[in-house]
Structure formats: C-alpha cells, structure tokens
Amino acid sequence: MSRAVAVVPRGPGRFTYDYPRPAVTVDMVVLAIVGFELRVLLIRRGQPPHRGRWALPGGFVHTSDDGDQGESLDAAAARELQEETALRPEDVFLQQFRAFGRPGRDPRGRVISIGYLALVPADLLTRTRAGDDAAAAQWCPVADVERRKLAFDHAEILACALQTMRERLLLEVRIAASLVPLEFTKAELRRVFEAVAGQSYDKSNFNKRFNRMIDDGTIVSGPGVRALPGPGRPASLYRFADY
C-alpha cells in the first residue's frame, strides 16, 4: 500500500513535500582523438570535496521555486560544458547516456548525476581551457586514466560512457562523424574506429565498409587532396554528407 504524501502549501504555487529533494548534477565525458589515441578531458578540482584530484567536468543543475523551476538537463549540460571547457555545445556531439545515483557517491549529500557524452573533433582541441572552479584541464589518454584515481565515481561513469560509445559506433554515424575533422582522409576515419574500439581493423574489411558508406551516400567526396608526409600520392578528402 502506497504511503500518502503530505503536501503543505507555502504561498501561491509553492509546496513542501515529506520527501527530501536530492541534488542533481550533470557530468560530461568529453572525448577526442589525438594522434592515434582516444583521450578524455579531465579537470583538476579547485574546490572541495576532492580538491586537487582529477575529475570529469560537470556541475549542479540550476533549480528554482519559480514557475519555470530552473533549467533543463540538456541546458545544464550545455552550460557546464561551456563554463568548464570553453567549448560551445553547438560544436560538439552532446548526448545523455545514463543516470548515476548510488547512495554515498557524493560526500556532500544525496546527489544524482546525469552522464553526458561529448565528442570533440580534433581541430577544436586548442579551444579547451579550465573553468573558474577548476585548477587545470588536461586531455588524458583513456588508457592512462586508471592511474589518476578519479574523484567521486567518475571512473565508473567514464567506463560506462566508453562501453556505450563502442556499442553505438557501428550503428550511429554521428559517433565517428563527431571525432574526425570536417574534411578527412580514409586513414583518419579508420584511426577513429580503431581508437574508439580499442583494436585494429583489418584494412580490407574497413575499405569494404568505407565503400558501402560512399555507395549509400553517408560519405561524399571533399574538395581537393591532402599531402601526406613522405613519398606517395596525396590522400583524397571526404566528408559526412549530413554533418
């Protein structure tokens, strides 16, 4: 039998409930391909708790007792991304992937976090910087994150984001499209698939997949070619048709 909820009015449109409200945060797993590596953006916390430790960028969702009740989750994620990294939300792939609410995950109280995946093209990496409440920001190879002992449960959030991205890679074109430059070579796209999957792709099989994406119009030819280091012909450029 469900328990009745006592609702006490506190002026026009305001109520106090028996149940306490947990705080809600958004945490971003910001990923990019640097060279041949998949890297994640970490910030060194400038405020307690866990001051001085590395963490994922994020923060609390703004709420209000006014009629609008504050900001949406997507608005909070976009705001935090820009405040803590200087990246504009319209320049990255930003998508919610899971909620994290284990009791005790935050020493400040009951906090539920909404995880967001943010994928950044390599040509935007120089725009990132630490926000006002972070001591530093750094693109860390995913393979080296375990040594950092991330704050809160951010190691779990990162692991979940990586699994989600790898499961979606072959099904959702926007994953790969968000990690290559606007114009890219076949080799650069192959490196994205390999870095995300964490394994090498057979060149012949990848070429077949690449040709299928051209045949179905997912990938189109770009303007000109790109000179490569060393001897050999310049590489043809391509771009995703809808991105």
Steps between C-alpha positions, in 0.01 A plus 500: 500500500648837399567763761302823478711807435437803718501816293525830684434816294751784542346786308377510141631202305750389768494175695710305748491119475578232759770361276835686489628615161831355383740729316545434126823544308619447142839340430657510155725235349676718241695289249724573201751320279851640542742342255419130528358518855156542648529765771262631766491853635564510876498795736695531823250602766566841653233471772408238762402224513794319336691824445809434288373174352418442136134475402260526208367850428149567625291671765162546663177554309352842581156474660245758607169523690371733230264383230774384262665289776848568362692356205457174311760223515617568144529873575704424813732270304552763228567772759745290702684390186556859397582627850751228584663437161420809285354265234173612343228233515411556134855397400494156663287186511327523840267218603367361828590134557417395859413610855714423806339508843672261740456623860825634641655585163541863609608598854295822483170310511264305276597597146371346177714560193397487134785388276554670164727391217675790324707424188743763374663521154879518518510848345316647802736370769692825529182680616475309827599662830425452868197680648503730801450222757760267345874520564598350162368311200681222313432259214597165653540175302212273598751220558672709772192612693511215751821644648323831571249353752218730397281679757151379595386208280632662184704193403173305485332775297791503253496121463126505432539777241773309316291184490200696373704668227657174384159332480362788292802554275391271217133597526507877548686697234519812716748330737775478239392821326548695823859386552652572158568843349232636268714376209694179559694226326406132499796430731384763750153345517651156546707632792181628664337156478812333636550748785138472613487121469841458662613257229639495148268465202586275210580740217307304238188473716514868588532593132184299426311683775636834379388428144151404624474838675591670172251290305212581736586871505614516863844619390564731204817621331653817641686773313862440409753265657730500802876458466641228722846491660755301302473363147171401347193655345291755693196353674146573380276697735148405603225633723182366657202605293273621781747636758 
